[in-house]
Amino acid sequence: MSARIGQIDFIEFPGADAATLQRVKAFYCKAFDWEFQDWGGTYVDTASSGLGAGFNADAAQAPRQPLPVIFAVDLEKALAAVQAAGGTISKAIFPFPGGRRFHFHDPAGNELAVWSPE
């Protein structure tokens, strides 16, 4: 697992709403033979797209643009490192079905997230 620390290992896309998620799944299944894992009515993960990816249609959590997600084992240590390097925390640590994560903006204004399974 340690080989993944600090690497982008997931990207999250906005999904608009549950109906859009169904169209997204149908599109990628047809175009690229992707398979999906459903997580309720507002989130799906790709199961066969190479780099992990998901589509988020939860109005309270969905990103406005694609969201690269970096892996960490120690989420609090990663948050402190982001802040020490000059990043701005845009969403404090919160739980989600796969673990916990936080969001930040880099100096160019890009939003990224860092996640941990614990």
WOBEL-V526239 format. One line per field, one symbol per residue. phi: phi as a letter, one per 30 degrees, with the letter a starting at -180 (. if undefined). psi: psi as a letter, one per 20 degrees, with the letter a starting at -180 (. if undefined). burial: b if it has 24 or more other C-alpha atoms within 12 Angstrom, else e. A space follows every 10 residues. Layout:
# WOBEL-V526239
phi: ???
psi: ???
burial: ???
This chain:
# WOBEL-V526239
phi: .dddeicdba bccdbiaddd edddeddddd dbidcbcdbi dbbbcdcbcj debbbccded bdddbebdbc dbdcdddddd dddddjdcdc bdebdbeclb abcbcdddjd cbbbbbdb
psi: hhhipjqojq ppqqifrhhh hghgggghgg hjkqqqopma ijpqqqikjd pqqrpojohh ipqhrqoqpq qqgnghgggh ggghijqpph prpqqrhicq rrqrprhijp prqpqqi.
burial: eeeeebeebb bbbbbbebee beebbeeeee eeebbbeeee ebbbbbeeee ebbbbbbbee bbbeeebbbb bbbbbeebbe ebeeeebbbb eebeeeeeeb bbbbbeeeee bbbbbbee
